[in-house]
């Protein structure tokens, strides 16, 4: 996935990355990965701050 690595460099990186994900046909995979990553970040933050979560 060198194409994705190239897409995230410099100005306009977010737009290029989003466009590349769509062109490669991996939007659903990216969305699932992103959702799981945010979930893990939230869980780690809650655990670090001793906050119960469901």
C-alpha distance matrix in Angstrom:
0.0 3.8 5.2 5.5 6.8 8.9 10.1 11.6 13.9 17.5 19.7 18.5 15.2 16.0 16.8 13.8 11.4 13.8 14.0 10.4 10.3 13.5 12.7 9.9 12.7 11.4 14.0 16.1 13.6 12.7 16.5 17.4 15.2 16.6 20.1 20.0 19.0 21.8 24.1 23.6 24.2 27.4 28.6 28.2 30.0 32.8 33.2 33.4 36.0 37.9 37.4 37.6 35.0 34.8
3.8 0.0 3.8 5.4 5.0 6.2 8.5 10.2 11.5 15.1 17.6 17.1 14.0 15.6 16.4 13.1 11.5 14.5 14.6 11.0 12.1 15.3 14.1 12.1 15.4 14.4 16.7 19.2 16.8 15.5 19.1 20.3 17.9 18.8 22.5 22.6 21.0 23.7 26.3 25.6 25.7 29.0 30.4 29.7 31.3 34.3 34.8 34.6 37.2 39.3 39.0 39.6 37.2 37.2
5.2 3.8 0.0 3.8 5.5 5.2 6.2 9.0 10.7 13.9 15.8 14.6 11.9 13.4 13.5 10.0 8.9 11.7 11.1 7.6 9.5 12.3 10.9 9.5 13.1 12.7 14.6 17.6 16.0 14.4 17.9 19.7 17.8 18.3 21.9 22.6 21.3 23.5 26.3 26.2 26.2 29.2 31.0 30.6 31.9 34.8 35.7 35.6 37.9 40.1 39.5 40.0 37.4 37.3
5.5 5.4 3.8 0.0 3.8 5.4 4.9 6.5 9.3 12.7 14.4 13.0 9.8 10.6 11.5 8.6 6.2 9.3 9.9 6.8 7.7 11.1 10.9 9.6 12.5 11.2 12.5 15.4 13.6 11.4 14.8 16.7 14.5 14.7 18.4 19.2 17.7 19.8 22.7 22.6 22.5 25.5 27.4 27.0 28.2 31.1 32.1 32.0 34.2 36.5 35.7 36.3 33.7 33.8
6.8 5.0 5.5 3.8 0.0 3.8 5.4 5.6 7.3 11.0 13.6 13.2 9.8 11.5 13.1 10.4 8.5 12.0 13.0 10.3 11.3 14.8 14.6 13.3 16.2 14.7 15.9 18.5 16.4 14.0 17.3 18.9 16.2 16.2 20.0 20.4 18.2 20.4 23.4 22.8 22.3 25.6 27.4 26.5 27.7 30.9 31.6 31.1 33.5 35.9 35.6 36.4 34.2 34.6
8.9 6.2 5.2 5.4 3.8 0.0 3.8 5.6 5.8 9.1 11.6 11.5 8.7 11.3 12.3 9.0 8.6 12.3 12.4 10.0 12.2 15.2 14.4 13.9 17.2 16.4 17.5 20.6 18.9 16.5 19.6 21.7 19.3 19.0 22.8 23.6 21.4 23.3 26.5 26.1 25.4 28.5 30.6 29.7 30.6 33.8 34.8 34.2 36.3 39.0 38.5 39.5 37.3 37.7
10.1 8.5 6.2 4.9 5.4 3.8 0.0 3.8 5.7 8.3 9.8 8.6 5.8 7.9 8.5 5.3 5.1 8.7 9.0 7.3 9.6 12.3 12.1 12.3 15.2 14.5 14.9 18.3 17.2 14.4 17.1 19.7 17.7 17.0 20.6 22.0 20.0 21.4 24.8 24.9 24.1 26.9 29.3 28.8 29.4 32.5 33.8 33.3 35.2 37.8 37.0 38.0 35.5 35.9
11.6 10.2 9.0 6.5 5.6 5.6 3.8 0.0 3.8 6.7 8.6 8.0 4.4 6.5 8.7 7.0 5.8 9.4 11.0 9.9 11.3 14.3 14.9 14.9 17.3 15.9 15.8 18.8 17.5 14.3 16.6 19.0 16.7 15.4 19.1 20.3 17.9 19.0 22.5 22.4 21.2 24.1 26.6 25.8 26.2 29.4 30.8 30.1 31.9 34.7 34.0 35.2 33.0 33.7
13.9 11.5 10.7 9.3 7.3 5.8 5.7 3.8 0.0 3.8 6.9 8.0 5.5 8.9 10.8 9.0 9.2 12.7 13.7 12.8 14.7 17.5 17.7 17.9 20.6 19.5 19.5 22.5 21.2 18.0 20.4 22.8 20.3 18.9 22.6 23.7 21.0 22.0 25.6 25.2 23.7 26.7 29.2 28.1 28.3 31.7 33.0 31.9 33.7 36.6 36.2 37.7 35.7 36.7
17.5 15.1 13.9 12.7 11.0 9.1 8.3 6.7 3.8 0.0 3.8 6.4 5.8 9.3 10.9 9.9 11.1 14.2 15.0 14.9 17.1 19.4 19.7 20.5 23.1 22.2 21.8 25.0 24.0 20.7 22.6 25.2 23.0 21.2 24.6 26.0 23.3 23.8 27.5 27.4 25.4 28.1 30.9 29.8 29.5 33.0 34.5 33.2 34.7 37.8 37.4 39.1 37.2 38.3
19.7 17.6 15.8 14.4 13.6 11.6 9.8 8.6 6.9 3.8 0.0 3.8 5.5 8.4 9.2 9.3 11.3 13.5 14.2 15.0 17.3 19.0 19.5 20.9 23.3 22.6 21.7 25.0 24.6 21.1 22.6 25.6 23.7 21.6 24.8 26.7 24.1 24.1 27.9 28.2 26.2 28.5 31.6 30.7 30.2 33.4 35.3 34.1 35.2 38.4 37.6 39.3 37.4 38.4
18.5 17.1 14.6 13.0 13.2 11.5 8.6 8.0 8.0 6.4 3.8 0.0 3.8 5.6 5.5 6.2 8.6 10.2 10.8 12.2 14.4 15.7 16.5 18.2 20.2 19.8 18.6 21.9 22.0 18.6 19.8 23.0 21.6 19.4 22.5 24.7 22.6 22.5 26.3 27.0 25.2 27.3 30.5 30.1 29.6 32.6 34.7 33.9 34.9 37.9 36.8 38.2 36.0 36.7
15.2 14.0 11.9 9.8 9.8 8.7 5.8 4.4 5.5 5.8 5.5 3.8 0.0 3.8 5.5 5.1 6.0 8.5 9.8 10.3 12.1 14.2 15.1 16.1 18.2 17.3 16.4 19.6 19.1 15.7 17.3 20.3 18.5 16.6 19.9 21.8 19.5 19.9 23.6 24.1 22.5 24.9 27.8 27.3 27.2 30.3 32.1 31.4 32.7 35.6 34.7 36.0 33.7 34.4
16.0 15.6 13.4 10.6 11.5 11.3 7.9 6.5 8.9 9.3 8.4 5.6 3.8 0.0 3.8 5.5 5.2 6.2 8.6 9.9 10.6 12.5 14.3 15.4 16.8 15.6 14.0 17.0 16.9 13.3 14.3 17.5 16.1 13.8 16.9 19.2 17.2 17.2 20.8 21.7 20.3 22.3 25.4 25.3 25.0 27.9 30.0 29.5 30.7 33.4 32.1 33.3 30.8 31.4
16.8 16.4 13.5 11.5 13.1 12.3 8.5 8.7 10.8 10.9 9.2 5.5 5.5 3.8 0.0 3.8 5.5 5.2 6.1 8.5 10.0 10.8 12.2 14.2 15.6 15.2 13.5 16.9 17.5 14.3 15.2 18.7 17.9 15.9 18.7 21.3 19.8 19.8 23.3 24.6 23.4 25.2 28.2 28.5 28.3 30.9 33.2 32.9 33.9 36.6 35.1 36.0 33.3 33.6
13.8 13.1 10.0 8.6 10.4 9.0 5.3 7.0 9.0 9.9 9.3 6.2 5.1 5.5 3.8 0.0 3.8 5.5 5.1 6.0 8.5 9.9 10.3 12.0 14.2 14.1 13.4 17.0 17.0 14.1 15.9 19.2 18.1 16.7 19.9 22.1 20.6 21.3 24.7 25.5 24.6 26.9 29.6 29.7 29.8 32.7 34.5 34.3 35.7 38.3 37.0 37.8 35.2 35.3
11.4 11.5 8.9 6.2 8.5 8.6 5.1 5.8 9.2 11.1 11.3 8.6 6.0 5.2 5.5 3.8 0.0 3.8 5.4 5.1 6.1 8.6 9.8 10.5 12.3 11.4 10.7 14.1 13.7 10.6 12.7 15.7 14.4 13.2 16.6 18.5 17.1 18.1 21.4 22.1 21.5 23.8 26.4 26.4 26.9 29.7 31.4 31.3 32.9 35.3 34.1 34.8 32.1 32.2
13.8 14.5 11.7 9.3 12.0 12.3 8.7 9.4 12.7 14.2 13.5 10.2 8.5 6.2 5.2 5.5 3.8 0.0 3.8 5.5 5.2 6.4 8.7 10.1 10.9 10.1 8.4 11.9 12.4 9.5 10.7 14.2 13.7 12.3 15.2 17.7 16.8 17.4 20.5 21.8 21.4 23.2 25.9 26.5 26.9 29.3 31.3 31.6 32.8 35.1 33.5 33.9 31.0 30.8
14.0 14.6 11.1 9.9 13.0 12.4 9.0 11.0 13.7 15.0 14.2 10.8 9.8 8.6 6.1 5.1 5.4 3.8 0.0 3.8 5.5 5.2 6.2 8.6 10.0 10.6 9.5 13.3 14.2 12.0 13.4 16.8 16.7 15.7 18.5 21.0 20.3 21.0 24.0 25.4 25.1 27.0 29.6 30.2 30.7 33.1 35.0 35.3 36.6 38.8 37.2 37.6 34.6 34.2
10.4 11.0 7.6 6.8 10.3 10.0 7.3 9.9 12.8 14.9 15.0 12.2 10.3 9.9 8.5 6.0 5.1 5.5 3.8 0.0 3.8 5.4 5.0 6.0 8.5 8.9 9.3 13.0 12.9 11.0 13.5 16.4 15.7 15.5 18.6 20.5 19.8 21.2 24.0 25.0 24.9 27.2 29.5 29.9 30.7 33.2 34.9 35.1 36.8 39.0 37.6 37.9 34.9 34.5
10.3 12.1 9.5 7.7 11.3 12.2 9.6 11.3 14.7 17.1 17.3 14.4 12.1 10.6 10.0 8.5 6.1 5.2 5.5 3.8 0.0 3.8 5.5 5.2 6.3 5.5 5.6 9.2 9.2 7.4 9.9 12.7 12.3 12.4 15.3 17.2 16.9 18.4 21.0 22.1 22.4 24.5 26.6 27.3 28.4 30.6 32.2 32.8 34.5 36.4 34.9 34.9 31.8 31.2
13.5 15.3 12.3 11.1 14.8 15.2 12.3 14.3 17.5 19.4 19.0 15.7 14.2 12.5 10.8 9.9 8.6 6.4 5.2 5.4 3.8 0.0 3.8 5.5 5.1 6.3 5.5 9.2 10.5 9.5 10.9 13.9 14.5 14.5 16.8 19.1 19.4 20.4 22.8 24.4 24.9 26.6 28.7 29.8 30.7 32.7 34.5 35.3 36.8 38.5 36.8 36.6 33.3 32.4
12.7 14.1 10.9 10.9 14.6 14.4 12.1 14.9 17.7 19.7 19.5 16.5 15.1 14.3 12.2 10.3 9.8 8.7 6.2 5.0 5.5 3.8 0.0 3.8 5.4 7.8 8.7 12.1 12.9 12.3 14.4 17.0 17.3 17.7 20.2 22.2 22.3 23.7 26.1 27.4 27.9 29.8 31.9 32.8 33.8 36.0 37.6 38.3 39.9 41.8 40.2 40.0 36.8 35.9
9.9 12.1 9.5 9.6 13.3 13.9 12.3 14.9 17.9 20.5 20.9 18.2 16.1 15.4 14.2 12.0 10.5 10.1 8.6 6.0 5.2 5.5 3.8 0.0 3.8 5.6 8.0 10.9 10.7 10.7 13.5 15.4 15.4 16.5 19.1 20.5 20.7 22.7 24.8 25.8 26.6 28.8 30.5 31.3 32.7 34.8 36.1 36.9 38.9 40.5 39.1 38.9 35.7 34.7
12.7 15.4 13.1 12.5 16.2 17.2 15.2 17.3 20.6 23.1 23.3 20.2 18.2 16.8 15.6 14.2 12.3 10.9 10.0 8.5 6.3 5.1 5.4 3.8 0.0 3.8 5.8 8.0 8.8 9.7 11.7 13.5 14.3 15.6 17.6 19.2 20.0 21.8 23.5 24.9 26.1 27.9 29.5 30.6 32.1 33.9 35.3 36.5 38.2 39.6 38.0 37.4 34.0 32.7
11.4 14.4 12.7 11.2 14.7 16.4 14.5 15.9 19.5 22.2 22.6 19.8 17.3 15.6 15.2 14.1 11.4 10.1 10.6 8.9 5.5 6.3 7.8 5.6 3.8 0.0 3.8 5.6 5.2 6.1 8.6 10.1 10.6 12.1 14.2 15.5 16.4 18.3 20.0 21.2 22.5 24.4 25.8 26.9 28.5 30.3 31.6 32.8 34.7 36.0 34.5 33.9 30.6 29.4
14.0 16.7 14.6 12.5 15.9 17.5 14.9 15.8 19.5 21.8 21.7 18.6 16.4 14.0 13.5 13.4 10.7 8.4 9.5 9.3 5.6 5.5 8.7 8.0 5.8 3.8 0.0 3.8 5.5 5.1 6.1 8.6 9.9 10.4 12.1 14.2 15.2 16.4 18.2 20.0 21.0 22.5 24.3 25.7 26.9 28.5 30.2 31.4 32.9 34.3 32.5 32.0 28.6 27.4
16.1 19.2 17.6 15.4 18.5 20.6 18.3 18.8 22.5 25.0 25.0 21.9 19.6 17.0 16.9 17.0 14.1 11.9 13.3 13.0 9.2 9.2 12.1 10.9 8.0 5.6 3.8 0.0 3.8 5.4 5.1 6.2 8.6 9.8 10.5 12.3 14.2 15.4 16.5 18.4 20.0 21.2 22.6 24.4 25.8 27.1 28.6 30.3 31.7 32.8 30.8 29.9 26.4 24.9
13.6 16.8 16.0 13.6 16.4 18.9 17.2 17.5 21.2 24.0 24.6 22.0 19.1 16.9 17.5 17.0 13.7 12.4 14.2 12.9 9.2 10.5 12.9 10.7 8.8 5.2 5.5 3.8 0.0 3.8 5.5 5.2 6.2 8.6 10.0 10.7 12.2 14.4 15.4 16.6 18.4 20.1 21.2 22.6 24.4 25.9 27.0 28.5 30.4 31.5 29.9 29.1 25.8 24.5
12.7 15.5 14.4 11.4 14.0 16.5 14.4 14.3 18.0 20.7 21.1 18.6 15.7 13.3 14.3 14.1 10.6 9.5 12.0 11.0 7.4 9.5 12.3 10.7 9.7 6.1 5.1 5.4 3.8 0.0 3.8 5.5 5.1 6.0 8.5 9.9 10.4 12.2 14.1 15.3 16.4 18.3 19.9 21.0 22.4 24.3 25.7 26.8 28.6 30.0 28.5 28.1 24.9 24.1
16.5 19.1 17.9 14.8 17.3 19.6 17.1 16.6 20.4 22.6 22.6 19.8 17.3 14.3 15.2 15.9 12.7 10.7 13.4 13.5 9.9 10.9 14.4 13.5 11.7 8.6 6.1 5.1 5.5 3.8 0.0 3.8 5.5 5.1 6.1 8.6 9.8 10.6 12.2 14.3 15.4 16.5 18.3 20.0 21.1 22.6 24.4 25.7 27.1 28.4 26.5 25.9 22.6 21.5
17.4 20.3 19.7 16.7 18.9 21.7 19.7 19.0 22.8 25.2 25.6 23.0 20.3 17.5 18.7 19.2 15.7 14.2 16.8 16.4 12.7 13.9 17.0 15.4 13.5 10.1 8.6 6.2 5.2 5.5 3.8 0.0 3.8 5.5 5.2 6.2 8.6 10.1 10.6 12.4 14.3 15.5 16.5 18.4 20.1 21.2 22.6 24.3 25.9 26.8 25.0 24.1 20.7 19.4
15.2 17.9 17.8 14.5 16.2 19.3 17.7 16.7 20.3 23.0 23.7 21.6 18.5 16.1 17.9 18.1 14.4 13.7 16.7 15.7 12.3 14.5 17.3 15.4 14.3 10.6 9.9 8.6 6.2 5.1 5.5 3.8 0.0 3.8 5.5 5.2 6.1 8.7 9.9 10.6 12.3 14.3 15.4 16.5 18.4 20.0 21.1 22.4 24.4 25.6 24.2 23.7 20.7 20.0
16.6 18.8 18.3 14.7 16.2 19.0 17.0 15.4 18.9 21.2 21.6 19.4 16.6 13.8 15.9 16.7 13.2 12.3 15.7 15.5 12.4 14.5 17.7 16.5 15.6 12.1 10.4 9.8 8.6 6.0 5.1 5.5 3.8 0.0 3.8 5.5 5.1 6.2 8.6 9.9 10.6 12.4 14.3 15.4 16.5 18.4 20.0 21.1 22.6 24.2 22.6 22.5 19.6 19.3
20.1 22.5 21.9 18.4 20.0 22.8 20.6 19.1 22.6 24.6 24.8 22.5 19.9 16.9 18.7 19.9 16.6 15.2 18.5 18.6 15.3 16.8 20.2 19.1 17.6 14.2 12.1 10.5 10.0 8.5 6.1 5.2 5.5 3.8 0.0 3.8 5.5 5.3 6.2 8.8 10.0 10.7 12.4 14.3 15.5 16.6 18.4 20.0 21.3 22.4 20.4 19.9 16.6 15.9
20.0 22.6 22.6 19.2 20.4 23.6 22.0 20.3 23.7 26.0 26.7 24.7 21.8 19.2 21.3 22.1 18.5 17.7 21.0 20.5 17.2 19.1 22.2 20.5 19.2 15.5 14.2 12.3 10.7 9.9 8.6 6.2 5.2 5.5 3.8 0.0 3.8 5.5 5.0 6.2 8.7 9.9 10.5 12.2 14.2 15.3 16.4 18.2 20.0 20.8 19.3 18.6 15.5 14.8
19.0 21.0 21.3 17.7 18.2 21.4 20.0 17.9 21.0 23.3 24.1 22.6 19.5 17.2 19.8 20.6 17.1 16.8 20.3 19.8 16.9 19.4 22.3 20.7 20.0 16.4 15.2 14.2 12.2 10.4 9.8 8.6 6.1 5.1 5.5 3.8 0.0 3.8 5.4 5.2 6.3 8.7 9.9 10.6 12.3 14.3 15.4 16.4 18.4 19.8 18.8 18.8 16.2 16.4
21.8 23.7 23.5 19.8 20.4 23.3 21.4 19.0 22.0 23.8 24.1 22.5 19.9 17.2 19.8 21.3 18.1 17.4 21.0 21.2 18.4 20.4 23.7 22.7 21.8 18.3 16.4 15.4 14.4 12.2 10.6 10.1 8.7 6.2 5.3 5.5 3.8 0.0 3.8 5.4 5.0 6.2 8.6 9.9 10.5 12.3 14.2 15.3 16.5 18.1 16.5 16.8 14.1 14.6
24.1 26.3 26.3 22.7 23.4 26.5 24.8 22.5 25.6 27.5 27.9 26.3 23.6 20.8 23.3 24.7 21.4 20.5 24.0 24.0 21.0 22.8 26.1 24.8 23.5 20.0 18.2 16.5 15.4 14.1 12.2 10.6 9.9 8.6 6.2 5.0 5.4 3.8 0.0 3.8 5.5 5.2 6.2 8.6 9.9 10.6 12.3 14.2 15.4 16.3 14.5 14.0 11.1 11.2
23.6 25.6 26.2 22.6 22.8 26.1 24.9 22.4 25.2 27.4 28.2 27.0 24.1 21.7 24.6 25.5 22.1 21.8 25.4 25.0 22.1 24.4 27.4 25.8 24.9 21.2 20.0 18.4 16.6 15.3 14.3 12.4 10.6 9.9 8.8 6.2 5.2 5.4 3.8 0.0 3.8 5.4 5.1 6.0 8.5 9.8 10.5 12.1 14.1 15.1 14.2 14.1 11.9 12.6
24.2 25.7 26.2 22.5 22.3 25.4 24.1 21.2 23.7 25.4 26.2 25.2 22.5 20.3 23.4 24.6 21.5 21.4 25.1 24.9 22.4 24.9 27.9 26.6 26.1 22.5 21.0 20.0 18.4 16.4 15.4 14.3 12.3 10.6 10.0 8.7 6.3 5.0 5.5 3.8 0.0 3.8 5.5 5.2 6.1 8.6 10.0 10.5 12.3 14.1 13.3 14.2 12.5 14.1
27.4 29.0 29.2 25.5 25.6 28.5 26.9 24.1 26.7 28.1 28.5 27.3 24.9 22.3 25.2 26.9 23.8 23.2 27.0 27.2 24.5 26.6 29.8 28.8 27.9 24.4 22.5 21.2 20.1 18.3 16.5 15.5 14.3 12.4 10.7 9.9 8.7 6.2 5.2 5.4 3.8 0.0 3.8 5.5 5.1 6.1 8.6 9.9 10.6 12.0 10.4 11.1 9.2 11.0
28.6 30.4 31.0 27.4 27.4 30.6 29.3 26.6 29.2 30.9 31.6 30.5 27.8 25.4 28.2 29.6 26.4 25.9 29.6 29.5 26.6 28.7 31.9 30.5 29.5 25.8 24.3 22.6 21.2 19.9 18.3 16.5 15.4 14.3 12.4 10.5 9.9 8.6 6.2 5.1 5.5 3.8 0.0 3.8 5.4 5.1 6.1 8.5 9.9 10.3 9.2 9.2 7.4 9.3
28.2 29.7 30.6 27.0 26.5 29.7 28.8 25.8 28.1 29.8 30.7 30.1 27.3 25.3 28.5 29.7 26.4 26.5 30.2 29.9 27.3 29.8 32.8 31.3 30.6 26.9 25.7 24.4 22.6 21.0 20.0 18.4 16.5 15.4 14.3 12.2 10.6 9.9 8.6 6.0 5.2 5.5 3.8 0.0 3.8 5.5 5.2 6.0 8.6 9.8 10.0 11.0 10.4 12.8
30.0 31.3 31.9 28.2 27.7 30.6 29.4 26.2 28.3 29.5 30.2 29.6 27.2 25.0 28.3 29.8 26.9 26.9 30.7 30.7 28.4 30.7 33.8 32.7 32.1 28.5 26.9 25.8 24.4 22.4 21.1 20.1 18.4 16.5 15.5 14.2 12.3 10.5 9.9 8.5 6.1 5.1 5.4 3.8 0.0 3.8 5.5 5.1 6.2 8.5 8.3 10.4 10.3 13.3
32.8 34.3 34.8 31.1 30.9 33.8 32.5 29.4 31.7 33.0 33.4 32.6 30.3 27.9 30.9 32.7 29.7 29.3 33.1 33.2 30.6 32.7 36.0 34.8 33.9 30.3 28.5 27.1 25.9 24.3 22.6 21.2 20.0 18.4 16.6 15.3 14.3 12.3 10.6 9.8 8.6 6.1 5.1 5.5 3.8 0.0 3.8 5.5 5.2 5.9 4.7 6.6 6.9 10.3
33.2 34.8 35.7 32.1 31.6 34.8 33.8 30.8 33.0 34.5 35.3 34.7 32.1 30.0 33.2 34.5 31.4 31.3 35.0 34.9 32.2 34.5 37.6 36.1 35.3 31.6 30.2 28.6 27.0 25.7 24.4 22.6 21.1 20.0 18.4 16.4 15.4 14.2 12.3 10.5 10.0 8.6 6.1 5.2 5.5 3.8 0.0 3.8 5.4 5.0 6.0 7.3 8.5 11.6
33.4 34.6 35.6 32.0 31.1 34.2 33.3 30.1 31.9 33.2 34.1 33.9 31.4 29.5 32.9 34.3 31.3 31.6 35.3 35.1 32.8 35.3 38.3 36.9 36.5 32.8 31.4 30.3 28.5 26.8 25.7 24.3 22.4 21.1 20.0 18.2 16.4 15.3 14.2 12.1 10.5 9.9 8.5 6.0 5.1 5.5 3.8 0.0 3.8 5.6 7.8 10.3 11.8 15.1
36.0 37.2 37.9 34.2 33.5 36.3 35.2 31.9 33.7 34.7 35.2 34.9 32.7 30.7 33.9 35.7 32.9 32.8 36.6 36.8 34.5 36.8 39.9 38.9 38.2 34.7 32.9 31.7 30.4 28.6 27.1 25.9 24.4 22.6 21.3 20.0 18.4 16.5 15.4 14.1 12.3 10.6 9.9 8.6 6.2 5.2 5.4 3.8 0.0 3.8 5.5 9.0 11.0 14.7
37.9 39.3 40.1 36.5 35.9 39.0 37.8 34.7 36.6 37.8 38.4 37.9 35.6 33.4 36.6 38.3 35.3 35.1 38.8 39.0 36.4 38.5 41.8 40.5 39.6 36.0 34.3 32.8 31.5 30.0 28.4 26.8 25.6 24.2 22.4 20.8 19.8 18.1 16.3 15.1 14.1 12.0 10.3 9.8 8.5 5.9 5.0 5.6 3.8 0.0 3.8 6.5 9.4 13.0
37.4 39.0 39.5 35.7 35.6 38.5 37.0 34.0 36.2 37.4 37.6 36.8 34.7 32.1 35.1 37.0 34.1 33.5 37.2 37.6 34.9 36.8 40.2 39.1 38.0 34.5 32.5 30.8 29.9 28.5 26.5 25.0 24.2 22.6 20.4 19.3 18.8 16.5 14.5 14.2 13.3 10.4 9.2 10.0 8.3 4.7 6.0 7.8 5.5 3.8 0.0 3.8 6.5 10.2
37.6 39.6 40.0 36.3 36.4 39.5 38.0 35.2 37.7 39.1 39.3 38.2 36.0 33.3 36.0 37.8 34.8 33.9 37.6 37.9 34.9 36.6 40.0 38.9 37.4 33.9 32.0 29.9 29.1 28.1 25.9 24.1 23.7 22.5 19.9 18.6 18.8 16.8 14.0 14.1 14.2 11.1 9.2 11.0 10.4 6.6 7.3 10.3 9.0 6.5 3.8 0.0 3.8 7.1
35.0 37.2 37.4 33.7 34.2 37.3 35.5 33.0 35.7 37.2 37.4 36.0 33.7 30.8 33.3 35.2 32.1 31.0 34.6 34.9 31.8 33.3 36.8 35.7 34.0 30.6 28.6 26.4 25.8 24.9 22.6 20.7 20.7 19.6 16.6 15.5 16.2 14.1 11.1 11.9 12.5 9.2 7.4 10.4 10.3 6.9 8.5 11.8 11.0 9.4 6.5 3.8 0.0 3.8
34.8 37.2 37.3 33.8 34.6 37.7 35.9 33.7 36.7 38.3 38.4 36.7 34.4 31.4 33.6 35.3 32.2 30.8 34.2 34.5 31.2 32.4 35.9 34.7 32.7 29.4 27.4 24.9 24.5 24.1 21.5 19.4 20.0 19.3 15.9 14.8 16.4 14.6 11.2 12.6 14.1 11.0 9.3 12.8 13.3 10.3 11.6 15.1 14.7 13.0 10.2 7.1 3.8 0.0
